[in-house]
Amino acid sequence: MNHPIRLLPGAGESFGSYLRRTAHALGTTPRMLTTSLDLTPGETNSLLLDPATTHRIAELLGLRTGDINDLHATRWHPTVVDLGYLGHPQRLHRPWIDNLNTRFCPCCLAENGYWRLEWRLPWICTCDDHEIWLHDHCPHCGSTQRDDAWAARSTPPASCLSCAKPLTEAPPEEADLDARRRTYAGHSLLAEEDSTIAGYHVSAGTALRGWRQSIVIQRTLQRQNRRDPVEHWTARDADRALEQAWPLIDAPDPVTAAAVVRRWMLAYQRPWPFSTERVSTFIMPLRHALDDVRAIWGVRSGCTSGDFSQDR
């Protein structure tokens, strides 16, 4: 059954947000709409849809299949976010994309009422348009927000799914310039722009892998490795992790990159923590930096087996 109201997707909007806005315009609940579209909860999480379902939903909603794809993380596959890590339709294996929860910019929600897919990427921490920190929780009830098209009650798209109060009332907090620059660099990766890491030119997808791995290296050598899931960090937590790893990520040349790792290792003052097998999982620029430091540092007795947070 085709639906009588057709909304155009917003620029960068997520599939869950689009379904929620459509349900609100139709005066129904998101769950009733998605049920009428014969979608399951795992198919409304804005990660991906199979081609047959994409074609069917596009016809029902009066959109093109390309419009539906643009509402999903498939728009970044495989150049930036590799959905090959998808072990189950509802779960990515240690991804840098949230499975369900999302941040939000209260100013953006006040202006257009839709949720951007990029807000589910933990390394997008600030709003470029308004130069403020993205929020992670409702300012009224403190609940995390969900990019959810499976809600059982109808609420305005810019309101909290838990308490139904407006998220636009969250106080805007100005983000510092360095944090905005890191988010801007993240947006450049989403645009598939080549980047540099540890002094080497790499593709956007390789750079993002390097960001994740640089955080693993820094947190390991600062003894901050607690296996914290990246997708549960707040915007400030995620940016702080990036800030601490940034000297390695943004090193102008390989010699400087190795010097950064060596400085971290000197503070570590324990046996070399990365096994040969572990190092082989890192991208080549970081592998070179680690190999350079290891050659100078030497392998001490009692070397661990590399039992640290996996980035894959």
Rosetta silent file (secondary structure, phi, psi, omega in degrees, C-alpha in Angstrom):
SEQUENCE: MNHPIRLLPGAGESFGSYLRRTAHALGTTPRMLTTSLDLTPGETNSLLLDPATTHRIAELLGLRTGDINDLHATRWHPTVVDLGYLGHPQRLHRPWIDNLNTRFCPCCLAENGYWRLEWRLPWICTCDDHEIWLHDHCPHCGSTQRDDAWAARSTPPASCLSCAKPLTEAPPEEADLDARRRTYAGHSLLAEEDSTIAGYHVSAGTALRGWRQSIVIQRTLQRQNRRDPVEHWTARDADRALEQAWPLIDAPDPVTAAAVVRRWMLAYQRPWPFSTERVSTFIMPLRHALDDVRAIWGVRSGCTSGDFSQDR
SCORE:     score description
SCORE:     0.000 S_00000001
   1 L     0.000  125.178  174.954    0.000    0.000    0.000 S_00000001
   2 L   -74.838  148.807 -177.212    1.395    3.380   -0.975 S_00000001
   3 L   -96.941  141.146 -172.797    1.235    6.066    1.696 S_00000001
   4 L   -70.715  -19.341 -179.750   -0.691    9.308    1.057 S_00000001
   5 L  -113.499  127.199  179.046    1.997   11.603    2.485 S_00000001
   6 L  -120.698  122.088  177.712    5.458   11.657    0.962 S_00000001
   7 L  -103.715  145.183  173.809    8.275   13.541    2.616 S_00000001
   8 L   -83.248  135.574  176.984   11.564   14.334    0.976 S_00000001
   9 L   -63.168  145.593  174.656   14.585   13.066    2.957 S_00000001
  10 L   -78.996  162.190  179.806   16.757   15.733    4.525 S_00000001
  11 L   -64.515  117.056  179.032   20.398   16.138    3.597 S_00000001
  12 L    79.114   11.604 -177.450   22.299   13.453    5.490 S_00000001
  13 E   -70.054  155.061  175.878   19.187   12.151    7.249 S_00000001
  14 L   -92.708  160.190 -179.988   19.032    8.617    8.635 S_00000001
  15 H   -63.894  -42.785  178.676   16.439    6.027    7.642 S_00000001
  16 H   -60.267  -41.911  178.316   15.100    5.793   11.203 S_00000001
  17 H   -63.740  -43.208 -179.242   14.636    9.547   11.331 S_00000001
  18 H   -63.107  -42.290  178.472   12.868    9.588    7.968 S_00000001
  19 H   -65.292  -39.254 -179.981   10.452    6.864    9.052 S_00000001
  20 H   -65.868  -41.400  177.881    9.781    8.649   12.325 S_00000001
  21 H   -65.566  -39.935  179.343    9.034   11.938   10.546 S_00000001
  22 H   -64.235  -43.359  178.679    6.774   10.164    8.065 S_00000001
  23 H   -60.891  -41.732 -179.737    4.856    8.442   10.879 S_00000001
  24 H   -64.145  -40.666  178.939    4.390   11.770   12.658 S_00000001
  25 H   -65.990  -31.593  179.537    3.080   13.383    9.462 S_00000001
  26 H   -83.723   -7.526 -179.148    0.648   10.486    9.013 S_00000001
  27 L    73.992   28.144  179.377   -0.524   10.767   12.605 S_00000001
  28 L  -125.460 -178.951  178.941    0.547    7.236   13.481 S_00000001
  29 L   -92.114  154.328  175.577    3.304    5.634   15.519 S_00000001
  30 H   -55.535  -38.548 -177.769    6.676    4.657   14.035 S_00000001
  31 H   -66.303  -39.371  178.893    5.971    1.027   14.910 S_00000001
  32 H   -66.005  -38.607  178.604    2.651    1.010   13.069 S_00000001
  33 H   -65.333  -49.380 -177.310    4.293    2.561   10.010 S_00000001
  34 H   -65.866  -33.419  176.100    7.208    0.133    9.936 S_00000001
  35 H   -65.541  -41.180  178.870    4.850   -2.782   10.492 S_00000001
  36 H   -66.046  -25.113  176.849    2.726   -1.623    7.560 S_00000001
  37 L   -87.019    0.294  179.800    5.916   -1.519    5.483 S_00000001
  38 L    60.150   42.657  177.284    6.659   -5.105    6.578 S_00000001
  39 L  -104.575  147.721  175.633    9.989   -4.081    8.121 S_00000001
  40 L   -96.329  162.870  177.408   11.647   -5.762   11.102 S_00000001
  41 H   -54.535  -37.262  179.976   13.433   -3.854   13.920 S_00000001
  42 H   -69.147  -15.349 -179.579   16.783   -4.906   12.427 S_00000001
  43 H   -96.765    1.384  179.690   15.811   -3.307    9.111 S_00000001
  44 L  -111.720   11.933 -174.230   15.068    0.111   10.598 S_00000001
  45 L   -89.338    6.428  173.470   18.483    0.718   12.205 S_00000001
  46 L    70.003   15.179  176.749   19.834    2.756    9.254 S_00000001
  47 L   -85.912  -61.711  177.522   22.772    0.403    8.610 S_00000001
  48 L  -161.957  160.345  170.877   21.721   -1.358    5.420 S_00000001
  49 L  -128.959  149.490  175.585   18.834   -2.993    3.578 S_00000001
  50 L   -71.773  155.936 -174.037   19.037   -5.786    1.069 S_00000001
  51 H   -55.426  -40.422 -178.420   18.425   -4.678   -2.556 S_00000001
  52 H   -64.713  -43.523  178.813   14.989   -6.294   -2.835 S_00000001
  53 H   -66.957  -39.236  177.702   13.728   -4.606    0.344 S_00000001
  54 H   -58.633  -45.931 -179.874   15.257   -1.299   -0.736 S_00000001
  55 H   -63.739  -43.040 -178.551   13.397   -1.439   -4.053 S_00000001
  56 H   -65.456  -43.989 -178.823   10.112   -2.380   -2.358 S_00000001
  57 H   -67.747  -37.176  178.484   10.352    0.353    0.292 S_00000001
  58 H   -60.753  -42.841  178.589   11.288    2.960   -2.307 S_00000001
  59 H   -64.206  -43.517 -178.459    8.134    2.193   -4.271 S_00000001
  60 H   -65.526  -35.562 -177.423    5.937    2.295   -1.180 S_00000001
  61 H   -94.300   -0.384  178.976    7.378    5.622   -0.011 S_00000001
  62 L    70.596   33.288 -179.503    7.506    7.182   -3.462 S_00000001
  63 L  -120.161  170.361  173.427   11.296    7.513   -3.453 S_00000001
  64 L   -87.271  156.933  178.590   14.152    6.282   -5.613 S_00000001
  65 H   -61.522  -33.940  177.301   16.279    3.367   -4.490 S_00000001
  66 H   -63.715  -33.959  176.719   19.235    5.747   -4.373 S_00000001
  67 H   -64.030  -41.049  179.529   17.320    7.922   -1.899 S_00000001
  68 H   -67.162  -41.996  178.490   16.816    4.910    0.387 S_00000001
  69 H   -61.327  -37.434 -178.895   20.485    3.928    0.125 S_00000001
  70 H   -68.083  -16.560  177.583   21.534    7.463    1.054 S_00000001
  71 L   -85.116   -1.221 -174.865   19.601    7.119    4.315 S_00000001
  72 L  -120.219  163.820  178.276   21.808    4.176    5.317 S_00000001
  73 H   -65.819  -12.509  176.046   25.441    3.595    6.262 S_00000001
  74 H   -60.425  -18.905  177.920   25.837    1.864    2.908 S_00000001
  75 H   -63.300  -20.940 -179.341   26.477    5.348    1.532 S_00000001
  76 H  -107.070    2.744 -178.097   29.943    5.065    3.132 S_00000001
  77 L   -94.694  138.259   -3.255   30.618    1.416    2.256 S_00000001
  78 L  -100.224   10.107 -170.583   33.271    0.256    1.560 S_00000001
  79 L   -70.503  -29.787 -177.578   35.388    3.387    1.198 S_00000001
  80 L  -121.968  -62.511  178.349   35.023    4.648    4.791 S_00000001
  81 L  -101.774  114.585 -175.688   32.904    2.364    6.975 S_00000001
  82 L   -86.247  104.997  179.284   33.427   -1.256    5.981 S_00000001
  83 H   -77.400    3.220  171.527   30.140   -3.083    6.418 S_00000001
  84 H   -64.901  -17.705  175.954   32.005   -6.286    5.675 S_00000001
  85 H   -78.442    1.004 -177.498   32.397   -6.421    9.464 S_00000001
  86 E   -72.474  104.050 -179.638   28.659   -6.953    9.680 S_00000001
  87 E   -87.723  -13.185 -178.288   28.384  -10.305   11.411 S_00000001
  88 E  -157.215  146.970 -178.079   24.637  -10.042   11.876 S_00000001
  89 L   -54.168  -21.559 -177.149   22.003   -7.730   10.351 S_00000001
  90 L  -110.706    5.932 -174.881   21.668   -5.926   13.675 S_00000001
  91 E  -149.064  129.027  170.912   25.295   -5.843   14.857 S_00000001
  92 E   -95.243  148.450  179.977   28.679   -4.697   13.579 S_00000001
  93 L   -85.035  106.785 -178.997   31.826   -6.212   15.092 S_00000001
  94 L    44.839   61.880 -177.619   33.526   -3.406   17.041 S_00000001
  95 L   -87.873  173.952  163.904   32.493   -0.731   14.582 S_00000001
  96 L  -110.968   53.070  168.934   32.847    2.980   14.624 S_00000001
  97 L  -151.435  132.965 -176.053   29.172    3.410   14.010 S_00000001
  98 L   -72.640  140.922 -179.558   26.558    3.068   16.718 S_00000001
  99 L   -69.202  -31.056 -176.647   24.137    0.205   16.341 S_00000001
 100 L  -149.656  -45.971 -175.977   21.202    2.266   17.617 S_00000001
 101 E   -68.272  156.184 -177.173   22.060    5.189   19.902 S_00000001
 102 E  -145.849  150.260  168.608   22.712    8.595   18.429 S_00000001
 103 L   -85.313  178.573  177.043   23.972   12.019   19.363 S_00000001
 104 E  -159.949  154.794  172.244   22.159   15.153   18.330 S_00000001
 105 L  -106.646  116.893 -177.710   22.532   18.860   17.808 S_00000001
 106 H   -62.857  -30.329 -179.870   19.609   20.691   19.451 S_00000001
 107 H   -71.044  -40.598  177.155   20.004   23.620   17.064 S_00000001
 108 H   -63.797  -42.765  178.794   19.807   21.383   13.983 S_00000001
 109 H   -62.895  -36.381  178.687   16.725   19.639   15.379 S_00000001
 110 H   -67.952  -31.313 -176.404   15.113   23.014   16.009 S_00000001
 111 H   -80.758  -41.344 -172.823   15.815   24.095   12.433 S_00000001
 112 H  -132.158  -12.141  172.718   14.720   21.045   10.443 S_00000001
 113 L    75.830    9.875  177.675   13.481   18.337   12.828 S_00000001
 114 L  -121.400  160.586 -175.791   15.458   15.428   11.421 S_00000001
 115 L  -101.108  132.760 -179.167   18.341   13.313   12.685 S_00000001
 116 E   -87.779  140.285  179.749   21.554   13.032   10.702 S_00000001
 117 H   -62.092  -35.200 -177.483   23.116    9.651   10.095 S_00000001
 118 H   -63.864  -20.245  179.181   26.588   11.036   10.830 S_00000001
 119 H   -67.435  -13.067  177.357   25.551   11.685   14.439 S_00000001
 120 H   -89.193   -0.538  176.986   25.829    7.932   14.999 S_00000001
 121 L   -91.718  115.717 -174.835   29.550    8.015   14.205 S_00000001
 122 L   -59.521  -20.571 -179.576   31.421    8.366   17.516 S_00000001
 123 L   -90.036    2.721  169.257   34.203   10.381   15.869 S_00000001
 124 L   -99.697  102.621 -168.060   31.745   13.110   14.808 S_00000001
 125 L  -110.383  -18.193 -178.343   31.672   15.033   18.080 S_00000001
 126 E  -129.918  164.271  175.593   30.691   18.599   17.183 S_00000001
 127 E   -97.387  118.713  179.554   28.258   20.345   14.872 S_00000001
 128 L   -63.264  -37.320 -175.581   30.032   22.170   12.072 S_00000001
 129 L   -68.325  -38.173 -173.489   27.043   24.406   11.403 S_00000001
 130 L  -113.106   -2.951  174.580   26.598   25.648   14.970 S_00000001
 131 L    58.225   39.466  179.807   30.108   25.060   16.384 S_00000001
 132 E  -126.356  164.785  174.751   28.778   23.292   19.484 S_00000001
 133 E   -70.417  140.952  170.216   29.245   19.894   21.112 S_00000001
 134 L   -71.997  146.950  179.506   26.797   17.216   20.076 S_00000001
 135 E   -94.072  151.147  179.189   24.604   15.990   22.935 S_00000001
 136 L  -112.175  -18.250 -173.764   24.338   12.348   24.004 S_00000001
 137 E  -134.665  155.611  175.549   21.482   12.487   26.516 S_00000001
 138 L   -65.694  133.580 -179.801   18.087   14.073   26.957 S_00000001
 139 L   -71.315  -12.753 -176.800   18.406   17.287   29.014 S_00000001
 140 L   -97.523  -50.543 -176.077   15.181   16.411   30.873 S_00000001
 141 L  -110.328   -8.637  176.795   15.352   12.696   31.758 S_00000001
 142 L    78.289    6.624 -178.112   19.000   11.933   30.981 S_00000001
 143 L   -77.209  148.658  172.415   18.222    8.986   28.696 S_00000001
 144 E   -69.268  153.851 -176.743   20.398    8.186   25.706 S_00000001
 145 E   -99.064  151.266 -175.713   18.725    8.884   22.397 S_00000001
 146 E  -124.590  137.281  173.598   17.872    6.311   19.771 S_00000001
 147 L   -83.126   74.668 -160.099   17.622    6.574   16.047 S_00000001
 148 L  -116.961  120.639  173.685   14.492    4.522   16.474 S_00000001
 149 L  -107.675   24.852 -178.170   11.658    3.853   14.051 S_00000001
 150 L  -121.819   18.550 -179.277   10.201    1.143   16.269 S_00000001
 151 L   -69.676  143.433 -175.779    8.698    3.354   18.982 S_00000001
 152 L   -86.651   -9.004  178.027    5.253    2.334   20.157 S_00000001
 153 L  -128.482  156.110 -177.722    3.992    5.896   20.637 S_00000001
 154 L   -88.121  123.885  175.476    3.913    8.948   18.432 S_00000001
 155 L  -134.199  151.224  176.320    6.175   11.798   19.491 S_00000001
 156 L   -55.495  142.791 -174.871    7.430   14.823   17.558 S_00000001
 157 L   -57.649  -25.676 -178.645   10.667   13.915   15.756 S_00000001
 158 L   -95.967   20.073 -179.052   12.690   16.432   17.771 S_00000001
 159 E  -113.130  163.806  179.872   11.525   15.080   21.119 S_00000001
 160 L   -73.083  134.713  178.784   12.904   12.454   23.482 S_00000001
 161 L   -69.752  -22.339 -177.651   11.527    8.965   22.912 S_00000001
 162 L   -85.185  -50.708 -175.488   11.568    8.305   26.673 S_00000001
 163 L  -110.096   -6.721  177.141    9.955   11.414   28.175 S_00000001
 164 L    68.488    7.626  178.083    8.596   13.088   24.997 S_00000001
 165 L   -83.862  154.597 -174.037   10.021   16.469   26.030 S_00000001
 166 E   -68.159  127.464  176.197   11.739   18.615   23.372 S_00000001
 167 H   -74.724  -14.492  178.623   15.427   17.900   22.836 S_00000001
 168 H   -67.189  -11.185  178.728   15.735   21.361   21.329 S_00000001
 169 H   -87.417   -0.773  175.460   15.856   22.658   24.902 S_00000001
 170 L   -64.064  129.676 -176.045   19.284   21.076   25.456 S_00000001
 171 L   -68.255  128.170  177.025   21.663   23.979   26.157 S_00000001
 172 L   -69.882  134.057  179.589   24.174   24.556   23.348 S_00000001
 173 L  -120.457  118.177 -176.594   27.773   24.318   24.538 S_00000001
 174 E   -61.045  131.397  178.042   30.432   25.891   22.359 S_00000001
 175 L   -89.592  144.477  179.551   33.078   23.412   21.231 S_00000001
 176 L   -70.346  160.086 -173.217   36.720   24.436   21.252 S_00000001
 177 H   -61.003  -41.814 -178.210   38.453   25.030   17.940 S_00000001
 178 H   -63.418  -40.091  178.248   40.675   21.934   18.078 S_00000001
 179 H   -63.888  -40.315  178.922   37.689   19.644   18.669 S_00000001
 180 H   -66.527  -34.179  177.694   35.885   21.220   15.706 S_00000001
 181 H   -66.808  -37.832  178.486   38.961   20.691   13.559 S_00000001
 182 H   -67.019  -40.662  176.274   39.031   16.999   14.428 S_00000001
 183 H   -65.195  -38.207  177.395   35.358   16.657   13.518 S_00000001
 184 H   -61.403  -40.144  176.789   36.035   18.562   10.305 S_00000001
 185 H   -63.258  -37.054  176.375   38.783   16.058    9.519 S_00000001
 186 H   -64.269  -39.189  176.573   36.246   13.294   10.152 S_00000001
 187 H   -64.345  -34.830  177.306   33.843   14.908    7.696 S_00000001
 188 H   -63.011  -36.462  176.610   36.629   14.963    5.116 S_00000001
 189 H   -66.799  -40.031  178.018   36.931   11.193    5.518 S_00000001
 190 H   -62.393  -30.694  177.394   33.185   10.813    5.010 S_00000001
 191 L   -81.570    7.306  176.464   33.596   12.766    1.771 S_00000001
 192 L    65.159   29.140  176.937   36.139   10.093    0.762 S_00000001
 193 L   -81.691  136.868  175.433   38.989   12.597    0.693 S_00000001
 194 L   -61.183  155.049 -175.515   42.494   11.137    0.968 S_00000001
 195 E  -139.789 -174.099  173.814   44.265   11.922    4.191 S_00000001
 196 E  -127.645  150.322  173.775   47.572   11.474    5.987 S_00000001
 197 E  -151.852  132.915 -178.839   48.422    9.459    9.065 S_00000001
 198 L    53.322   31.153  175.776   51.788    8.994   10.768 S_00000001
 199 L    87.424    6.530 -179.773   53.356   10.944    7.896 S_00000001
 200 E  -117.869  145.511  173.867   51.962    8.817    5.039 S_00000001
 201 E   -81.718  130.185 -176.831   49.291    9.612    2.477 S_00000001
 202 E  -140.495  168.375  176.251   46.428    7.102    2.690 S_00000001
 203 L   -75.357  167.745 -179.171   42.842    6.641    1.555 S_00000001
 204 H   -61.023  -44.322 -179.271   39.903    7.771    3.692 S_00000001
 205 H   -64.025  -40.564  178.179   39.046    4.230    4.770 S_00000001
 206 H   -67.324  -37.670  179.112   42.651    3.474    5.747 S_00000001
 207 H   -62.339  -42.785 -179.891   42.874    6.765    7.634 S_00000001
 208 H   -64.590  -41.881  174.577   39.809    5.919    9.696 S_00000001
 209 H   -58.644  -39.782  179.293   41.247    2.501   10.542 S_00000001
 210 H   -66.019  -35.606  175.297   44.414    4.322   11.550 S_00000001
 211 H   -58.910  -48.970 -178.412   42.475    6.657   13.826 S_00000001
 212 H   -62.031  -44.617 -177.694   41.014    3.690   15.668 S_00000001
 213 H   -70.074  -33.685  177.030   44.346    1.889   15.874 S_00000001
 214 H   -63.818  -37.832  176.764   46.190    5.009   17.035 S_00000001
 215 H   -64.828  -41.471  177.376   43.752    5.269   19.931 S_00000001
 216 H   -59.323  -45.589 -179.730   44.429    1.612   20.794 S_00000001
 217 H   -62.204  -49.302 -177.120   48.198    2.271   20.777 S_00000001
 218 H   -63.880  -44.503 -177.752   47.938    5.429   22.868 S_00000001
 219 H   -68.360  -34.784  176.679   45.509    3.973   25.398 S_00000001
 220 H   -64.142  -46.852 -176.603   47.597    0.815   25.750 S_00000001
 221 H   -77.212  -13.665  173.362   50.800    2.753   26.411 S_00000001
 222 L  -101.098    9.316  178.530   49.001    5.098   28.808 S_00000001
 223 L    57.552   35.115  179.200   47.503    2.073   30.608 S_00000001
 224 L  -106.613   12.983 -176.941   44.009    3.292   29.783 S_00000001
 225 L   -77.893  108.551 -178.341   42.952    0.125   28.020 S_00000001
 226 L  -125.194   13.869 -178.208   39.679   -0.939   29.625 S_00000001
 227 L    57.953   30.122  177.778   37.967   -2.474   26.620 S_00000001
 228 L   -67.165  127.267  176.907   35.478    0.403   26.649 S_00000001
 229 L   -64.991  124.805 -177.211   33.193    0.110   23.615 S_00000001
 230 H   -57.349  -36.230 -174.213   33.896    3.165   21.485 S_00000001
 231 H   -68.988   -8.676  179.039   30.249    3.454   20.493 S_00000001
 232 H  -100.612   -0.849  177.761   29.268    4.176   24.132 S_00000001
 233 L   -71.314  146.069  170.874   31.590    7.130   24.589 S_00000001
 234 L   -73.067  170.943  179.780   30.070   10.578   24.872 S_00000001
 235 H   -58.159  -43.001 -179.361   31.100   13.203   22.340 S_00000001
 236 H   -68.866  -38.240  177.275   33.642   14.640   24.767 S_00000001
 237 H   -61.682  -47.436 -178.120   34.990   11.175   25.657 S_00000001
 238 H   -64.755  -42.503  179.692   35.469   10.250   22.012 S_00000001
 239 H   -67.774  -34.311  177.506   37.101   13.554   21.156 S_00000001
 240 H   -63.975  -40.006  177.290   39.394   13.280   24.187 S_00000001
 241 H   -63.640  -41.435  177.000   40.548    9.875   22.968 S_00000001
 242 H   -65.461  -41.412 -179.885   41.194   11.334   19.517 S_00000001
 243 H   -59.648  -42.519 -178.512   42.983   14.333   21.021 S_00000001
 244 H   -68.248  -31.880  179.450   45.352   12.087   22.970 S_00000001
 245 H   -89.592   -8.279 -172.665   46.139   10.018   19.878 S_00000001
 246 H   -60.760  -36.049  177.875   46.313   13.019   17.551 S_00000001
 247 H   -55.021  -34.807  176.914   50.100   13.549   17.810 S_00000001
 248 H   -78.296  -44.747 -179.799   50.538   10.147   16.130 S_00000001
 249 H   -59.569  -43.864 -171.305   47.656   10.576   13.689 S_00000001
 250 L   -98.544   13.602  179.428   48.754   14.053   12.638 S_00000001
 251 L   -58.006  133.495 -174.954   52.527   13.467   12.656 S_00000001
 252 L   -73.022  -18.738 -178.464   54.014   15.323    9.664 S_00000001
 253 L  -156.292  163.807 -177.723   56.483   12.553    8.784 S_00000001
 254 H   -60.054  -34.951 -179.874   57.371    8.960    9.769 S_00000001
 255 H   -63.395  -43.534  178.184   60.310   10.049   11.953 S_00000001
 256 H   -65.115  -39.400  178.834   58.035   12.260   14.051 S_00000001
 257 H   -60.210  -45.098  178.628   55.438    9.476   14.263 S_00000001
 258 H   -64.158  -36.817  178.955   58.050    7.060   15.622 S_00000001
 259 H   -64.924  -35.613  177.276   59.217    9.714   18.091 S_00000001
 260 H   -64.047  -48.075  179.752   55.642   10.049   19.397 S_00000001
 261 H   -62.925  -39.826  179.813   55.348    6.300   19.964 S_00000001
 262 H   -63.285  -39.266  178.261   58.797    6.228   21.578 S_00000001
 263 H   -64.467  -41.925  176.864   57.751    9.001   23.982 S_00000001
 264 H   -63.988  -38.951 -178.375   54.620    7.057   24.912 S_00000001
 265 H   -67.966  -36.708  177.686   56.691    3.905   25.353 S_00000001
 266 H   -62.070  -37.237  177.714   59.146    5.676   27.657 S_00000001
 267 H   -73.445  -25.262 -178.035   56.240    6.647   29.890 S_00000001
 268 H   -68.885  -45.980  175.406   54.925    3.084   29.746 S_00000001
 269 L    51.436   45.111  174.930   58.085    1.592   31.308 S_00000001
 270 L  -141.618  171.143  179.149   56.961   -1.999   30.887 S_00000001
 271 L   -58.074  153.834 -179.128   57.852   -4.812   28.467 S_00000001
 272 L   -52.393  121.596 -168.936   56.973   -4.284   24.834 S_00000001
 273 L   -90.228   -8.336 -173.046   53.182   -4.847   24.767 S_00000001
 274 L  -108.957  119.008  176.391   52.520   -5.629   21.091 S_00000001
 275 L   -71.379  162.450  177.094   53.142   -9.086   19.688 S_00000001
 276 H   -58.730  -39.770  178.321   54.281   -9.515   16.084 S_00000001
 277 H   -63.706  -41.238  179.706   50.857  -10.912   15.274 S_00000001
 278 H   -64.934  -45.373 -178.676   49.157   -7.892   16.844 S_00000001
 279 H   -61.240  -33.014 -178.315   51.361   -5.409   14.987 S_00000001
 280 L   -65.876  -15.565  179.333   50.534   -7.136   11.706 S_00000001
 281 L   -84.863  -11.903 -178.589   46.887   -6.064   12.115 S_00000001
 282 L   -80.939  156.451  175.117   47.778   -2.364   12.063 S_00000001
 283 L   -65.017  157.848 -171.671   47.828   -0.275    8.902 S_00000001
 284 H   -57.602  -43.753  179.095   51.253    0.038    7.307 S_00000001
 285 H   -57.078  -41.818  179.607   52.096    3.599    8.525 S_00000001
 286 H   -73.780  -32.116  176.663   51.506    2.615   12.160 S_00000001
 287 H   -62.428  -42.462  178.084   53.286   -0.688   11.634 S_00000001
 288 H   -61.376  -44.216 -178.892   56.374    1.223   10.465 S_00000001
 289 H   -62.869  -43.716  179.467   56.260    3.496   13.531 S_00000001
 290 H   -66.288  -41.478  179.428   55.938    0.539   15.902 S_00000001
 291 H   -63.568  -39.307  178.544   58.695   -1.406   14.157 S_00000001
 292 H   -62.357  -44.136 -179.416   61.031    1.601   14.353 S_00000001
 293 H   -69.069  -40.922 -179.624   60.430    1.986   18.079 S_00000001
 294 H   -62.724  -37.168  179.793   60.701   -1.742   18.719 S_00000001
 295 H   -64.417  -34.552  179.857   64.054   -1.859   16.919 S_00000001
 296 H   -83.138  -41.660 -175.472   65.376    0.860   19.226 S_00000001
 297 H   -71.146  -40.053 -176.198   63.584   -0.255   22.387 S_00000001
 298 L    83.135  157.044 -179.560   64.356   -3.916   22.036 S_00000001
 299 L   -93.606  116.765  179.438   62.211   -6.782   23.208 S_00000001
 300 L   -86.829  162.879  177.982   62.371   -7.212   26.963 S_00000001
 301 L   -66.364  152.080  179.084   61.662  -10.429   28.772 S_00000001
 302 L    81.546   23.276  179.230   58.090  -11.087   29.716 S_00000001
 303 L   -58.167  134.346 -179.520   56.628   -9.746   26.467 S_00000001
 304 L   -78.338  173.692 -178.700   52.855   -9.981   26.511 S_00000001
 305 L   -95.810   13.537  177.726   50.809  -11.604   23.791 S_00000001
 306 L    78.876   36.989 -177.937   49.094   -8.409   22.757 S_00000001
 307 L   -83.718   75.911 -176.685   45.948   -8.907   24.828 S_00000001
 308 L  -131.922  173.552 -177.871   44.510   -5.482   24.170 S_00000001
 309 L   -54.865  132.660  177.352   41.362   -3.939   22.691 S_00000001
 310 L   -88.307  142.733  178.975   40.755   -5.120   19.157 S_00000001
 311 L  -101.155   -5.326 -175.059   39.875   -2.543   16.540 S_00000001
 312 L   -84.539    0.000    0.000   38.602   -5.010   13.988 S_00000001
